[in-house]
Amino acid sequence: MSLSTARLNAIRAVAEGGSYAAAARLLGVTQPNISAQVRALEAEFGLRLFLRESGQLRPTALCLKLCDLAERAAEAQDEAERLLRSRSSLREGRIAIGLGNAMPGMAVIAAFHRAFPGVTLDVETGSHQKIARAVLTHECDIGVLPDVPADPRFRREHLASSEVIAIAPADHPLAQASEVTAADLSRVPLIFRASGSSTQRAVERMFARANLTPQPFLTLDARDGLYEAVVNGLGVGFMWRASTGRSDGVARLPIVEMRGLATHETVFSLKDTQNQIVDAFYGIAKAHEVATRDG
């Protein structure tokens, strides 16, 4: 471009120093470099930016206006850099986090907030599909999900092992069982999640391995809606064991066919999403994983 940053800097330096040599010293480049930048711009637009008076280069009125605009542009650039740096500052930055499950992600968020109270937290919840897409499109800086897709673009940190369990109303015939089988579950009204849910994918794989294809009584998009439907006696649902701290009104039932099929709740982000805040969140996540494992 004609008005490159280098040319504008050269013009401002000559106007300030009064000569090509002084401008070269100010910018730490050679004198021919400065004179070439200025003369090329003058030639391209067919105008004079400097007049020589008493051995000094004096800026024309047009040149002074150009210098003023260039200075404001430089100030705007500095302000943009300050804005970007503040966005990633542990004193006043911001991070957007997507959660598939309330736990253990919310526990990590709480620990992060205690460690870095100046950072603003934007927390989004949703299905596995929604949160994975939000990370891929940079709507979220970081996601926390079970069964994170195998994608080489992702940076990861495991949080905790988890498995899918069944949840039944407290007065349900299965509620007193120590564990249930896929066959047991196929004989009662079931509440499924929508297909974008990692829970539902695990449930469908489990029934497929057992050669069963039960039809749900209800299919719900939201985890909270499923939980409330179970509490109110509408059927048996499914969730990740570590997905919530709630235990009211439901019986949690291990599923025989889920033995040994645990997966990890995982913190993940795009590898090119790197700044102090993201690195600090990974540090908190690692500390949580160690504390959970050793505890």
Legacy VTK file of the C-alpha trace (Angstrom):
# vtk DataFile Version 3.0
C-alpha trace
ASCII
DATASET POLYDATA
POINTS 295 float
0.000 0.000 0.000
1.097 3.561 -0.668
0.510 4.746 2.885
2.367 1.982 4.632
3.307 2.297 8.286
6.979 2.531 7.293
6.334 5.506 5.005
4.225 7.326 7.575
6.875 6.745 10.229
9.550 8.091 7.869
7.541 11.265 7.138
6.892 11.904 10.834
10.563 11.374 11.674
11.749 13.773 8.969
9.230 16.395 10.102
10.470 16.013 13.668
14.207 15.809 12.933
14.443 18.249 10.044
16.607 16.006 7.869
16.856 12.520 6.447
19.912 11.857 8.600
18.148 12.874 11.820
15.106 10.781 10.865
17.339 7.782 10.196
18.887 8.096 13.662
15.434 8.364 15.259
14.196 5.203 13.550
17.463 3.257 13.621
17.602 2.764 9.847
19.814 4.101 7.042
19.466 7.561 5.561
18.846 6.183 2.030
15.973 4.138 3.428
14.287 7.272 4.794
14.823 9.388 1.692
13.557 6.569 -0.542
10.348 6.230 1.512
9.591 9.959 1.365
10.500 10.480 -2.302
8.519 7.428 -3.403
5.404 8.803 -1.732
5.937 12.270 -3.220
6.440 10.770 -6.678
3.401 8.531 -6.462
1.043 11.378 -5.593
2.866 14.144 -7.475
3.300 16.504 -4.522
5.902 17.951 -2.161
5.891 17.051 1.515
9.040 18.975 2.503
10.717 22.241 1.467
14.391 22.845 2.039
15.065 26.071 3.970
18.470 27.024 5.408
19.706 23.470 5.146
16.633 22.041 6.916
13.658 20.094 5.567
10.500 21.977 6.542
7.159 20.117 6.348
4.504 21.624 4.107
1.021 22.338 5.464
-0.156 19.142 3.785
2.673 17.202 5.414
1.735 18.539 8.864
-1.857 17.371 8.365
-0.585 13.965 7.263
1.660 13.766 10.335
-1.286 14.618 12.569
-3.358 11.834 11.023
-0.439 9.428 11.303
0.009 10.274 14.986
-3.664 9.627 15.677
-3.419 6.340 13.792
-0.412 5.355 15.918
-2.317 6.254 19.091
-5.262 4.143 17.928
-2.922 1.235 17.272
-1.408 1.599 20.744
-4.901 1.664 22.250
-5.839 -1.468 20.311
-2.737 -3.237 21.634
-3.550 -2.141 25.196
-7.087 -3.482 24.752
-5.805 -6.821 23.497
-3.270 -7.078 26.314
-5.876 -6.227 28.958
-8.140 -8.949 27.510
-5.487 -11.507 28.421
-4.329 -9.900 31.682
-4.762 -11.832 34.917
-5.639 -8.521 36.598
-8.451 -7.373 34.350
-8.946 -9.844 31.512
-11.847 -11.997 30.439
-12.342 -15.661 29.606
-15.305 -17.450 28.016
-15.837 -21.021 29.233
-18.264 -23.590 27.853
-19.565 -26.346 30.114
-21.299 -29.511 29.046
-21.831 -30.574 32.672
-22.068 -28.445 35.782
-19.425 -30.562 37.506
-16.498 -30.775 37.684
-16.140 -27.747 35.432
-17.897 -25.407 37.857
-15.553 -26.462 40.657
-12.580 -25.529 38.474
-14.197 -22.198 37.592
-14.723 -21.457 41.295
-11.081 -22.295 42.071
-9.928 -20.110 39.173
-12.037 -17.198 40.404
-10.571 -17.489 43.897
-7.061 -17.432 42.432
-7.690 -14.637 39.883
-10.667 -12.529 41.026
-9.873 -9.741 38.548
-10.662 -11.901 35.516
-14.241 -11.632 34.228
-15.870 -15.017 33.636
-18.356 -15.666 30.827
-19.822 -19.146 31.340
-21.976 -20.845 28.726
-23.699 -24.194 29.209
-25.102 -26.487 26.570
-24.920 -29.791 24.792
-21.691 -31.515 23.899
-22.175 -30.511 20.264
-22.871 -26.873 21.124
-19.817 -26.455 23.382
-17.439 -28.225 20.979
-18.643 -25.951 18.175
-18.275 -22.846 20.386
-14.617 -23.696 21.031
-13.962 -24.370 17.342
-15.480 -21.011 16.347
-13.681 -19.078 19.135
-16.989 -18.219 20.855
-15.524 -19.927 23.926
-11.849 -19.773 24.872
-12.076 -23.068 26.741
-14.556 -25.932 26.972
-15.084 -28.627 29.592
-16.677 -31.823 28.250
-16.570 -35.584 28.591
-15.563 -37.594 25.549
-13.840 -34.673 23.790
-13.523 -35.287 20.042
-10.136 -36.555 18.851
-9.032 -33.429 17.019
-5.343 -32.500 16.601
-6.297 -28.813 16.851
-7.184 -29.220 20.536
-5.047 -28.711 23.605
-6.342 -30.890 26.497
-6.102 -31.461 30.238
-8.006 -34.293 31.920
-10.021 -33.381 35.009
-11.700 -36.503 36.324
-12.861 -39.914 35.238
-16.616 -40.328 34.823
-19.149 -42.830 33.526
-22.795 -42.740 32.560
-25.252 -43.921 35.209
-29.022 -44.242 35.285
-31.124 -42.012 37.520
-34.541 -43.135 38.712
-37.263 -41.531 40.838
-36.788 -42.281 44.519
-39.939 -44.464 44.585
-39.233 -46.296 41.324
-39.054 -50.136 41.424
-35.400 -49.984 40.316
-34.429 -47.355 42.897
-33.325 -49.852 45.530
-31.103 -51.879 43.210
-27.353 -51.724 43.750
-26.896 -51.774 39.956
-29.017 -52.311 36.852
-28.534 -53.916 33.459
-29.360 -52.677 29.990
-32.140 -55.288 29.888
-33.607 -53.939 33.159
-33.630 -50.449 31.722
-35.177 -51.478 28.408
-38.294 -52.655 30.263
-39.148 -49.295 31.907
-40.094 -45.858 30.512
-36.880 -44.083 29.547
-36.007 -40.424 29.139
-33.316 -39.728 26.550
-31.319 -36.631 25.688
-31.191 -35.168 22.191
-28.641 -36.573 19.744
-26.119 -33.737 20.315
-25.529 -34.978 23.877
-22.431 -36.961 24.842
-24.562 -38.727 27.454
-26.973 -39.905 24.797
-24.182 -41.161 22.549
-22.817 -43.245 25.422
-26.309 -44.602 26.197
-26.929 -45.557 22.568
-23.575 -47.349 22.375
-24.382 -49.216 25.578
-27.765 -50.455 24.312
-26.253 -51.365 20.910
-23.625 -53.556 22.605
-26.472 -55.304 24.439
-28.395 -55.757 21.140
-31.276 -53.682 22.474
-33.115 -50.765 20.842
-35.477 -49.315 23.465
-37.652 -46.383 22.452
-37.736 -43.406 24.813
-40.891 -42.213 26.533
-39.495 -38.668 26.364
-36.576 -36.981 24.590
-35.378 -33.714 26.127
-32.762 -31.191 25.019
-31.698 -29.902 28.431
-30.009 -31.823 31.223
-31.910 -29.920 33.894
-35.185 -30.740 32.167
-34.305 -34.435 32.149
-33.380 -34.332 35.826
-36.676 -32.657 36.751
-38.625 -35.142 34.630
-37.030 -37.999 36.579
-37.658 -36.296 39.941
-41.321 -35.981 38.960
-41.664 -39.673 38.186
-41.850 -39.592 34.382
-39.212 -42.244 33.821
-35.585 -43.277 34.148
-32.898 -41.039 32.658
-29.144 -41.010 32.245
-26.292 -38.672 33.179
-22.553 -38.647 33.734
-21.782 -39.657 37.296
-19.794 -36.480 38.005
-22.029 -34.101 36.035
-23.851 -32.515 38.984
-23.646 -32.103 42.726
-27.429 -32.600 43.039
-28.725 -35.751 44.688
-32.275 -34.697 45.568
-35.204 -36.862 44.559
-33.339 -39.482 42.493
-31.559 -42.775 42.945
-28.211 -43.075 41.139
-27.813 -46.496 39.584
-24.574 -47.943 38.166
-25.138 -49.818 34.896
-23.487 -53.222 34.494
-22.738 -52.687 30.809
-20.965 -49.400 31.584
-18.292 -51.080 33.727
-14.827 -50.235 32.480
-16.161 -47.692 29.981
-15.378 -44.567 31.967
-14.248 -41.486 30.079
-12.661 -38.233 31.198
-14.109 -34.827 31.794
-11.577 -32.776 29.864
-10.595 -29.125 29.639
-9.820 -28.302 26.021
-9.180 -25.351 23.741
-7.791 -24.654 20.319
-4.007 -24.809 20.352
-3.821 -21.319 18.854
-5.820 -19.881 21.782
-2.893 -19.043 24.039
-2.565 -16.277 26.603
-1.919 -15.835 30.331
-5.533 -16.451 31.291
-5.959 -19.643 29.287
-2.633 -20.978 30.627
-3.698 -20.111 34.187
-7.012 -21.951 33.726
-5.128 -25.051 32.585
-2.941 -24.734 35.675
-5.990 -24.683 37.947
-7.463 -27.628 36.050
-4.260 -29.640 36.513
-4.233 -28.882 40.249
-7.866 -30.010 40.480
-7.106 -33.255 38.649
-4.180 -34.006 40.971
-6.215 -33.198 44.096
-9.120 -35.368 42.891
-6.840 -38.264 41.988
-4.823 -38.146 45.218
-7.838 -37.428 47.397
LINES 1 296
295 0 1 2 3 4 5 6 7 8 9 10 11 12 13 14 15 16 17 18 19 20 21 22 23 24 25 26 27 28 29 30 31 32 33 34 35 36 37 38 39 40 41 42 43 44 45 46 47 48 49 50 51 52 53 54 55 56 57 58 59 60 61 62 63 64 65 66 67 68 69 70 71 72 73 74 75 76 77 78 79 80 81 82 83 84 85 86 87 88 89 90 91 92 93 94 95 96 97 98 99 100 101 102 103 104 105 106 107 108 109 110 111 112 113 114 115 116 117 118 119 120 121 122 123 124 125 126 127 128 129 130 131 132 133 134 135 136 137 138 139 140 141 142 143 144 145 146 147 148 149 150 151 152 153 154 155 156 157 158 159 160 161 162 163 164 165 166 167 168 169 170 171 172 173 174 175 176 177 178 179 180 181 182 183 184 185 186 187 188 189 190 191 192 193 194 195 196 197 198 199 200 201 202 203 204 205 206 207 208 209 210 211 212 213 214 215 216 217 218 219 220 221 222 223 224 225 226 227 228 229 230 231 232 233 234 235 236 237 238 239 240 241 242 243 244 245 246 247 248 249 250 251 252 253 254 255 256 257 258 259 260 261 262 263 264 265 266 267 268 269 270 271 272 273 274 275 276 277 278 279 280 281 282 283 284 285 286 287 288 289 290 291 292 293 294
